[in-house]
Amino acid sequence: MKNIAILPNNKKQNILNVAKQISMWLEKHNINSYINPNNNYHNIDLAIVLGGDGTLLHFARKKQFSDIPILGVNFGRLGFMSEVEAKDLWRSLKLIIKNQYQIDKRMTLNIEVIRNNETVFDSHVLNEAVVAKGILSRMSRIEVQVDGAWVDTYPADGLIVATPTGSTAYSLSAGGPLVNPNMELMLITPIAAHALYARPLVIPPESELQIITHGDELIYLTVDGQENFNIKQNDIVIIKKSPTYVNLVRIKPLNFYNVMRKKLRRTEAQGGY
């Protein structure tokens, strides 16, 4: 362990102060540290992300991090993806510099929008892709195909396509199931569907999912809550498993059910997300 990147939520001064403290601590242990290293990650052995799940998503989605282990330190409210709570930071760092950690590989999805036989948008997600109407738009009609087979056309406000990691996020709020993140699958969850038969659907990770919207309503594609793209009529959104994984650092083996129970009870006690 020679080079560690420290990636704080720059909007919060208290987190920036912690980043500086970590940097000084690492230097005392003969480890080079770089706070926000300006996209120069080729020599980085590990990245420490300070913030909530949104901060971790912001960095984990970048292609530069496909081979870099990421330790999430939770300074937010929920922190499903973060391994370490802020109060346990220093104890965890001592284990990290001794290489006493494990890697938890998380699947991601490729998202592509085809318009007139050309790719007009290309991205990937760790949590979910959301196809949904604008605030003032009417109900959408969203057609779903899996491997070329027509599934249905949903009358709904939108549709969420989530990874197992994303099953604890927006999909859960829309009535989707919780999924162990060690599994590989795609989860389709309608948003406020105007049909009793519209239920969440699980499909194999090898499948190719196509989404086509019908009507002239304003429709947006949102990926991991980080990027928006305006979908036009007859655009085709293609979603499939990406060969890229996100490598999350685990200080101890993941007990998803324990994490699920603690995090959701905490959220309930705080009165929501």
C-alpha positions, 0 to 999 in steps of 0.5 A: 500500500503506497498511494491512497486517494482521499475523495471527500464531499467537497460541499461539507467543510467538516468532511474536508477537515477530516480528509486533511486529518487522514492525509496527515495520518497516512503520511506519518505511516509512510503512505502517499496521500492525494486529496482530489487528485484531478483524475490522475488515478493510475498509481492509486492503490486504494480510494477513500470516499468520505460522504454518503451514498451519493458521494460514493456513487459519484466516484464509483461510476467513473471508469478510472475506478474500475480497478481501484478498491473503494472504501466508503466512509459514511457521513450521510444518513443511510450509507448502504454502500459505505463500509465504515461509519465515521466513528469507526474511521481510525480503527478501520484505517489501521487495518487498511494499511496492514492490508487486512480487508476484502474486496466486494465486487458489485455488478454494473449496467451499461446504458445506451440510447439509440436514436435513428440507428445512432448512439446518442447517450452511453453511460453505466450505473452502479445503482439504477437507471430510471426512465420517468416522465417530467413533473408536469407530464401526463402518465407515460406508456413504457414498452419493455422487451427482454431479449427481443421478447415483448414483456408489456407496455406499462401505463406508469409514471416511470420505470426503474432498472436496478442492480442488486446494489440498487435494490436498496435505493429508489427501487425499494421506495417504489415497492421493489424487493431487497436483493442480496448484492452478491447476486447478479440480476436486473430488477425492473420496478414500475413507478406508480403503475396504473395497472394492478398487474404491474409488479417488479420483475427479475431478469437474468444478468445475461439478458438485454433489456430494451425500453421504448416510450410511447407518446409525446410526453417529456421523458427523462433517463436518469442514471444513478441520480447523477446524469439526466438525458431527454428521451424522445419518442421512438428512442430505444434505451438498451440496458445490459450487464457491464463487464466492469465491476465496482470493487468495494472494500470490506473490513469484515465479511458482508452480512447483508441481512444485518446491514439491511436490518440496521439501516432500515430501522435507522431510517424508520426512526429518523422518519424516512430517507 
